[in-house]
Amino acid sequence: MMYKMKRFMMLVGVAAAMNANAQQPALQNGIKMYNYRKLHSAQTQLTPLAATDAVANYYLGLTYLGMGDLANAEATFGKYPQDPANISGTARVAFAKKDAAKGMTITRDLAKLAKKKEWIQIKYAADAVTYSEGGDYNQAIAWYTDALTKTEDADLHIGLADAYRKVSGGGGKAMDNYEHVTEKDNKNSLAYSRIGDLWYEARNYTSAVDNYNKAKDADSTNPLPFKALADAYSRSAKYQMALSNMKRYMTLSDNTMEDQVLYVELLYNAKSYCDAAKLSQELLPKQTTQDKKLELTGILGFSQAECGDSVSALGNIRSYFSMQDPKKITPGAYIQLGKLYIKLGQLDSAGEYYKKGIAGDTTQNKTDVYRQIADAYKAKKDYAKSAEWYDNLIKANPETQAFDYVWRGIMYYYGKELDKAAGAFSDFATKYPDQPSALYWQGRVASAIDSEASTGLAVPYYTKWLEKVGENYEKKNDLKSAYQYMLYYNYNKKDKEAMKVYMEKIRAIDPKDRALTDIEAAEKAGTAPKKASPPKAK
C-alpha cells in the first residue's frame, strides 16, 4: 500500500513538473508582452496560466494595474497571499492608492523574508517601490544592490537602473547598468530601449535614435522602440519618419485607444490631413474623457479644413473653440480659423480671427503669418485688406524681402488707394534703390493719378525706368504701358517729334495697339483720342 502511495505521489509530481515545463514558454511570452506594454495581449496569455502559477498570477495582476483597474489587481494578487511576487503586488496596489506608508511597510517585511542566499524576495520588494510612485527609491537601490551580491541577473540591473533614474543625479549609474546588460547580451531589446529613453530625456535625439534602432534590431517584435522613434522624430519635426515608425508600432502593439489617438496626432503633424480627419471621426464617438474629445474635435476640424471639407471643418472648429479654455487656444488656431473663413468668403470674420492670432503670437518675426493673411485676401481679390496686411508685415519687419514692398503697393493700386500706393512705392524705392521695378510702379501709380496724361506726373519715373531696362526688356506689356503714357502726354503737349518716337516703339511691340490706333485716328480727324486702359500687372 505504501509503495502504491509513493508511486502515486511520484506520478503526481512528474505530472506537475511536466505541466510547469509546458507552461514555461507561454509564461515567458506573457511576461515579455507585459514588459513590452502589450497589456491586453499579456492579459489574454496569462489568464489561463494564473490559476496554477503564482508568477503568472502576479504578472496578470500587473496588467490590471497597468490598465488602472485597481480592484481587479488587488483581487488577483490576493489569490496567492504567501507568494513573494504577489505580496509585492499588494504593495504596488497600496502605492497606487496613495498609501505610500503601507506600501513601504509591505515591501520592508517582504525583503526581510529573504534568507542568507535568497534574493528573489528582495527583488520583488525593490520592484514594487521602483515601479510605483511615492516610495523610497534609495531603499529600492539598496535592495537591488544587495540582491546583485547574491546573483548576476539582467532584470536586477535593469531594475536598479530604473530606480537610479528616479533619484536626482542618478542618470550616469542608470546608464552604467543598462550598458552592463547590453554588453553581456546584445539581444536585450528592453535595455537598449531604456538607454534610448535616457538619451531622449537628455534631448540627445541622435543617440536616442541610435539605441532605439539597436532595440528593434535586437527584437523586431518589441513595439517600444518604434513608438520611441516616432516620438524622437516627431520632436525633431521629422514627421514622415515619425509616422513611418508609428505605423510599425501600431502593427506590433495592442493598438489601444491611446495608441490610436497618438497615431491620429502624428497623421495630422505629418500633414496626412484626410487620413487624420477619417480616423479622428471614427475615434470620437468612442471617447469617454473630455480632454480626448476636445483634442480629437480639434484635429478633425483643422484636418477637414486642409482636406477641403470647409463647411464641416467650420462646425468642428467652432465646437473645439467652445470646448477649449480660451487661454489654451493657440495663435495658430485663430489664424487657421481665419484662413477657413477666407475660403468660405467670410472676410470680416477672417479678419477678426487673424487679428486674434497676431495679438497672441509672441514670436519676434511674424512675417510668414502676415504674408499668409495678405495672400489669402489677395486670392479673394480683397485688395485693400491685402494691402493692409502687407503694410502690417513691413511695419513689423522693415528688413523683409523686396517682393513684400512690391505687393503692398500693387494691392493699394488695385484697391484704388492711389495715394497710399504712391507712398508704398516711394518706400520701396528708398529701401531698394537698385530695383528698377520701383521706378516702373511709381510711374504706373503716377499715370493712374494723372489719368488724362496732362500734367506729366509719371514722366520722370518712366524716363528713369526706361533708361535702366532698355528697349529689349522682356516684359513687353510693361514697356507698352510706359510708352502709352508718354505718347498721350506728348500728344497733349503737341510735341509731334516725341509722339512719333513713342508711336514707333509701340508699333514694334503691337502694331494693333489701341492707343496707337486711337492717336492715329485722332490725328487724321483732328479730335482728342480715347484713353486706353493700362495693362494689368503680370
C-alpha positions in Angstrom: 0.0 0.0 0.0 2.8 2.3 0.9 4.5 1.5 -2.4 1.4 2.4 -4.3 1.1 5.7 -2.4 4.7 6.6 -3.1 4.3 5.7 -6.8 1.1 7.8 -6.9 2.8 10.8 -5.4 5.7 10.4 -7.7 3.4 10.4 -10.7 1.6 13.5 -9.4 5.0 15.2 -9.0 6.1 14.2 -12.5 2.8 15.4 -14.0 3.1 18.7 -12.1 6.6 19.2 -13.3 5.6 18.4 -16.9 2.7 20.8 -16.6 5.1 23.5 -15.3 7.5 22.9 -18.1 4.7 23.1 -20.7 3.6 26.4 -19.2 7.1 28.0 -19.2 7.2 29.2 -22.9 3.7 30.6 -22.5 4.6 32.3 -19.2 7.7 33.8 -20.6 5.8 35.1 -23.6 3.2 36.6 -21.3 5.9 38.3 -19.2 7.5 39.6 -22.4 4.2 41.1 -23.5 3.9 42.8 -20.2 7.4 44.2 -20.4 6.6 45.4 -23.9 3.5 47.1 -22.6 1.2 44.9 -24.6 -1.1 44.7 -21.7 -4.2 43.3 -23.4 -2.2 40.6 -25.1 -0.4 39.8 -21.8 -3.7 39.5 -20.0 -5.1 37.1 -22.6 -1.9 35.0 -22.4 -1.6 34.9 -18.6 -5.2 34.4 -17.5 -5.3 30.6 -18.1 -1.9 30.2 -16.5 -2.7 32.2 -13.4 -4.9 29.5 -11.9 -1.9 27.2 -11.3 1.1 29.5 -11.4 1.8 32.2 -8.9 4.2 34.1 -11.1 1.7 34.1 -14.0 -0.9 35.4 -11.5 1.5 38.2 -10.4 2.0 39.4 -13.9 -1.7 39.2 -14.6 -2.2 41.5 -11.6 0.4 43.8 -13.0 -1.6 44.0 -16.3 -4.7 45.1 -14.4 -2.6 47.7 -12.6 -1.2 48.9 -15.9 -4.7 49.4 -17.1 -5.7 51.3 -14.0 -8.0 48.6 -12.7 -7.0 48.6 -9.0 -9.9 46.4 -7.8 -9.1 43.5 -10.1 -5.4 43.9 -9.5 -5.9 43.7 -5.7 -8.2 40.7 -6.0 -5.7 38.9 -8.3 -2.7 39.4 -6.0 -4.8 38.2 -3.1 -5.1 34.7 -4.6 -1.5 33.9 -3.6 -1.2 35.6 -0.2 2.1 33.8 0.7 3.9 34.2 -2.6 6.6 36.9 -2.6 5.7 38.2 -6.1 2.0 38.6 -5.3 2.9 40.2 -1.9 4.9 42.8 -3.8 1.8 43.2 -6.0 -0.3 44.2 -2.9 2.4 46.8 -2.1 2.0 48.2 -5.6 -1.7 48.5 -5.0 -1.1 50.4 -1.8 1.2 52.8 -3.6 -1.4 53.2 -6.4 -3.9 54.1 -3.7 -1.6 56.9 -2.5 -0.8 54.9 0.7 3.0 55.1 0.5 3.5 54.2 4.2 1.6 50.9 3.8 3.4 50.2 0.6 6.8 50.7 2.2 5.8 48.5 5.2 4.8 45.7 2.9 8.0 45.8 0.9 10.2 46.0 4.0 8.5 43.0 5.5 8.9 41.2 2.2 12.6 41.9 1.9 13.1 40.6 5.5 11.8 37.2 4.4 14.9 36.6 2.3 17.3 34.1 3.9 21.1 34.3 3.6 21.4 33.3 0.0 17.9 34.2 -1.2 17.4 37.3 -3.4 14.0 36.9 -5.2 12.1 38.5 -2.2 14.4 41.4 -2.2 14.0 41.9 -6.0 10.2 41.9 -5.7 10.3 44.4 -2.8 12.6 46.7 -4.9 10.4 46.3 -8.0 7.3 47.3 -6.1 8.9 50.6 -5.0 10.7 51.4 -8.3 7.6 50.9 -10.5 5.3 52.8 -8.2 5.1 56.5 -7.1 5.8 57.8 -3.6 8.1 55.1 -2.2 11.7 55.3 -1.0 13.8 54.9 -4.2 17.1 54.9 -2.4 15.8 51.9 -0.4 15.0 50.2 -3.7 18.5 50.9 -4.9 20.0 49.4 -1.7 17.8 46.3 -2.2 18.8 45.8 -5.8 22.5 46.3 -4.9 22.2 43.7 -2.1 20.5 41.2 -4.5 23.3 41.6 -7.0 25.8 40.4 -4.4 23.9 37.1 -4.5 23.2 36.7 -8.2 24.1 38.2 -11.6 20.7 38.9 -13.2 19.8 41.2 -16.1 16.4 42.1 -14.7 18.1 43.2 -11.5 20.4 45.5 -13.4 17.5 47.0 -15.4 15.5 47.4 -12.2 18.5 49.1 -10.4 18.9 51.4 -13.4 15.2 52.3 -13.5 15.5 53.1 -9.7 18.5 55.3 -10.3 16.6 57.3 -12.9 14.1 58.3 -10.2 16.7 59.9 -7.9 18.5 63.2 -8.6 21.8 62.7 -10.4 21.2 59.0 -11.0 21.4 59.1 -14.8 25.0 58.1 -15.0 24.6 55.0 -12.8 21.4 54.1 -14.7 23.3 54.2 -18.0 26.1 52.0 -16.5 23.7 49.3 -15.5 21.8 49.3 -18.8 25.1 49.1 -20.7 26.2 46.3 -18.4 23.2 44.3 -19.6 23.8 45.1 -23.3 27.5 44.2 -23.1 26.5 40.8 -21.7 23.6 40.3 -24.0 23.3 42.3 -27.2 19.9 40.9 -27.8 18.3 42.6 -24.8 15.9 44.8 -26.6 14.5 46.2 -23.3 17.9 47.5 -22.1 18.5 49.2 -25.4 15.1 50.8 -25.3 15.9 52.2 -21.8 19.3 53.6 -23.0 17.4 55.3 -25.8 15.0 56.7 -23.2 17.9 58.2 -21.2 19.3 59.9 -24.2 15.9 61.1 -25.2 15.4 62.7 -21.8 18.8 64.4 -22.2 17.5 65.7 -25.6 20.3 63.9 -27.4 18.0 62.7 -30.1 20.8 61.3 -32.3 22.0 58.9 -29.6 18.4 58.1 -28.7 17.5 57.1 -32.2 20.7 55.1 -32.5 19.8 53.0 -29.4 16.1 52.7 -30.4 17.3 51.2 -33.7 19.5 48.8 -31.7 16.5 47.8 -29.7 14.3 47.0 -32.7 17.2 45.1 -34.3 17.6 43.1 -31.1 13.9 42.1 -31.1 11.8 43.0 -34.1 8.6 42.1 -32.1 9.3 44.8 -29.5 6.9 47.7 -30.2 8.5 50.1 -27.7 11.5 51.3 -29.8 9.2 52.1 -32.8 6.9 54.3 -30.6 10.0 55.9 -29.1 11.4 56.5 -32.5 8.1 58.1 -33.5 8.4 60.4 -30.5 12.0 61.3 -31.2 11.5 62.0 -34.9 8.3 64.0 -34.0 10.3 66.1 -31.5 12.8 66.8 -34.3 9.9 67.8 -36.7 10.7 64.8 -38.9 7.1 63.9 -39.2 7.2 61.5 -42.1 9.9 59.4 -40.3 7.8 59.6 -37.2 4.7 58.4 -39.0 6.6 55.5 -40.6 7.7 54.2 -37.2 4.3 54.8 -35.6 2.7 52.7 -38.3 5.1 49.9 -37.5 4.4 50.3 -33.8 0.6 50.0 -34.5 1.2 46.6 -36.1 3.2 45.3 -33.1 1.3 46.9 -30.2 -2.2 46.1 -28.8 -3.5 49.0 -30.9 -5.2 50.5 -27.9 -7.4 53.6 -28.0 -4.4 55.6 -26.6 -2.2 54.3 -29.4 -4.8 55.3 -32.0 -5.1 58.8 -30.6 -1.3 59.1 -30.8 -1.4 57.8 -34.4 -4.0 60.4 -35.4 -1.9 63.2 -33.8 1.0 62.1 -36.0 -1.1 61.9 -39.1 -2.1 65.5 -38.5 1.5 66.6 -37.8 2.7 64.7 -40.9 0.1 66.7 -42.9 -1.8 63.5 -43.8 -4.9 65.6 -43.2 -7.5 63.4 -45.0 -6.4 60.3 -43.1 -6.3 62.3 -39.8 -9.8 63.5 -40.5 -11.1 60.0 -41.2 -9.5 58.4 -38.2 -10.4 61.1 -35.7 -14.0 60.9 -36.9 -14.0 57.1 -36.2 -12.4 57.6 -32.8 -14.5 60.5 -31.5 -17.7 58.5 -30.6 -15.6 56.0 -28.6 -14.1 58.7 -26.2 -15.2 58.9 -22.6 -12.9 61.6 -21.4 -13.5 65.3 -22.2 -9.8 66.0 -22.9 -9.7 63.4 -25.7 -13.0 64.6 -27.1 -11.6 68.1 -27.2 -8.3 67.0 -28.8 -9.9 64.9 -31.5 -12.6 67.5 -32.3 -9.7 70.0 -32.9 -7.8 67.5 -35.1 -10.9 66.7 -37.0 -11.9 70.3 -37.7 -8.4 71.5 -38.7 -7.8 68.4 -40.8 -11.1 68.8 -42.6 -10.1 72.4 -43.3 -6.9 71.2 -45.0 -8.6 68.3 -46.7 -11.1 70.6 -48.4 -14.3 70.0 -46.4 -14.6 73.6 -45.3 -18.2 73.5 -44.1 -17.8 70.5 -41.8 -14.4 72.0 -40.7 -16.1 75.2 -39.6 -18.6 73.4 -37.5 -16.0 71.2 -35.8 -13.5 74.1 -35.2 -16.3 76.1 -33.7 -17.1 73.2 -31.4 -13.4 72.9 -30.5 -13.3 76.6 -29.6 -16.4 76.4 -27.5 -15.0 73.3 -25.6 -11.4 74.7 -25.1 -10.3 77.0 -22.4 -9.8 80.4 -24.2 -6.4 80.7 -22.6 -5.3 77.5 -24.2 -6.3 78.4 -27.8 -3.1 79.0 -29.7 -2.5 81.9 -32.0 -2.1 79.3 -34.8 -5.6 78.0 -34.2 -7.0 81.5 -34.5 -5.1 82.0 -37.8 -6.2 78.6 -39.1 -9.9 79.6 -38.4 -9.2 82.9 -40.2 -7.9 81.1 -43.2 -11.0 78.9 -43.2 -13.3 82.0 -43.2 -11.3 83.3 -46.1 -12.0 80.1 -48.1 -15.7 80.5 -47.2 -15.7 84.1 -48.4 -16.5 85.5 -44.9 -13.8 88.1 -44.9 -14.9 90.1 -41.9 -14.8 87.1 -39.7 -11.5 86.1 -41.2 -10.0 89.5 -40.3 -11.3 89.2 -36.7 -9.6 85.8 -36.1 -6.4 86.8 -37.9 -6.1 89.7 -35.5 -6.6 87.5 -32.5 -3.9 85.2 -33.8 -1.5 88.0 -34.4 -2.2 89.6 -31.0 -1.4 86.3 -29.2 1.7 85.5 -31.2 4.7 86.2 -29.1 7.3 85.3 -31.7 9.6 88.1 -32.8 9.2 87.5 -36.5 5.6 87.3 -37.7 6.5 87.8 -41.3 5.2 84.5 -42.6 1.9 84.8 -40.7 1.3 88.3 -42.1 2.2 87.2 -45.6 -0.2 84.2 -45.4 -3.0 86.5 -44.4 -2.2 89.1 -47.1 -2.0 86.4 -49.7 -5.4 84.9 -48.6 -7.0 88.3 -49.1 -5.2 88.7 -52.4 -6.6 85.4 -53.6 -10.1 86.6 -52.8 -9.4 89.9 -54.6 -10.0 92.0 -51.4 -7.0 94.2 -52.4 -7.5 96.8 -49.7 -7.4 94.2 -46.9 -4.4 92.5 -48.6 -2.6 95.8 -48.7 -3.4 96.4 -45.1 -1.7 93.1 -44.1 1.3 93.7 -46.3 1.6 97.1 -44.6 1.5 95.3 -41.2 4.1 92.9 -42.4 6.5 95.7 -43.5 6.0 97.7 -40.3 6.7 94.6 -38.2 9.8 93.7 -40.3 11.2 96.6 -42.4 14.0 94.3 -43.5 11.6 91.9 -45.3 12.1 90.9 -48.9 11.5 93.4 -51.8 8.5 91.5 -53.1 6.6 92.3 -49.9 7.1 96.0 -50.6 6.0 95.5 -54.2 2.9 93.6 -53.3 1.9 96.2 -50.7 2.0 98.9 -53.4 0.2 96.7 -56.0 -2.6 95.9 -53.6 -3.1 99.5 -52.8 -3.0 100.2 -56.5 -5.7 97.6 -57.4 -7.6 98.7 -54.3 -7.8 102.2 -55.9 -6.0 103.8 -52.9 -3.6 105.6 -55.2 -2.1 108.0 -52.6 -1.2 105.0 -50.4 0.2 103.2 -53.4 2.4 106.2 -54.2 3.7 106.2 -50.7 4.3 102.5 -50.7 6.3 102.5 -53.9 8.3 105.6 -52.6 9.2 103.5 -49.6 10.1 100.6 -51.9 12.4 102.8 -54.0 14.1 104.2 -50.9 14.6 100.7 -49.3 15.7 99.0 -52.6 17.1 101.7 -54.8 18.6 99.2 -57.2 15.3 97.7 -58.1 14.1 99.1 -61.4 10.5 97.9 -60.7 10.2 100.6 -58.0 10.5 103.2 -60.7 8.1 101.4 -63.0 5.4 101.2 -60.3 5.9 104.8 -59.3 5.2 105.6 -62.9 2.2 103.3 -63.1 0.7 104.9 -60.0 1.5 108.5 -61.2 -0.1 107.7 -64.6 -3.2 106.5 -62.8 -3.4 109.7 -60.8 -2.7 111.8 -64.0 -5.3 109.7 -65.9 -5.5 112.3 -68.7 -1.8 112.4 -69.1 -2.0 116.2 -68.8 0.5 117.0 -66.0 3.4 114.7 -66.9 3.4 113.3 -63.3 4.6 109.9 -64.4 7.2 111.2 -66.9 10.3 111.3 -64.6 9.6 107.8 -63.3 9.1 106.2 -66.7 12.0 108.1 -68.2 14.4 106.8 -65.5 12.9 103.3 -65.7 13.2 103.1 -69.5 16.8 104.2 -69.2 17.5 101.3 -66.8 15.8 98.5 -68.6 16.2 99.4 -72.2 14.1 98.6 -75.3 14.9 94.9 -75.1 13.3 94.4 -71.7 11.4 91.1 -71.7 8.2 92.3 -70.1 6.7 93.9 -73.2 3.4 94.9 -71.6 5.3 97.0 -69.0 7.2 98.7 -71.8 4.0 99.4 -73.7 2.3 100.8 -70.6 5.1 103.4 -70.2 5.2 104.2 -73.9 1.4 104.7 -74.0 1.5 107.3 -71.2 4.5 109.1 -72.8 2.6 109.1 -76.2 -0.6 110.6 -74.7 1.4 113.1 -72.7 3.3 114.3 -75.8 0.1 114.4 -77.8 -1.4 116.7 -75.2 1.8 118.8 -75.4 1.5 118.8 -79.2 5.1 117.5 -79.4 4.9 115.8 -82.8 8.5 114.6 -82.8 8.3 112.9 -79.4 4.9 111.4 -80.5 6.5 109.7 -83.5 9.2 108.2 -81.3 6.7 106.6 -79.0 4.4 105.5 -81.7 7.2 103.6 -83.4 8.2 102.0 -80.1 4.6 100.8 -79.5 4.2 99.7 -83.2 7.3 97.5 -82.7 5.6 95.7 -79.9 2.0 95.6 -81.1 1.0 97.2 -84.4 -2.7 96.9 -83.5 -2.3 98.6 -80.1 -5.4 100.6 -79.2 -3.5 103.7 -78.0 -1.6 103.7 -81.3 -4.7 103.4 -83.4 -6.6 105.9 -81.4 -3.9 108.5 -81.8 -3.5 107.9 -85.5 -7.3 108.2 -85.9 -7.4 111.4 -83.8 -4.6 112.9 -85.9 -6.5 112.3 -89.1 -9.8 113.6 -87.7 -8.3 116.4 -85.6 -10.1 115.2 -82.4 -9.0 114.1 -79.0 -8.0 110.4 -78.8 -9.7 107.9 -76.5 -7.5 107.0 -73.5 -6.6 103.3 -73.4 -6.6 101.4 -70.1 -3.2 100.4 -68.9 -2.4 96.7 -68.9 -2.7 94.7 -65.7 0.4 93.8 -63.8 1.9 90.4 -64.6 
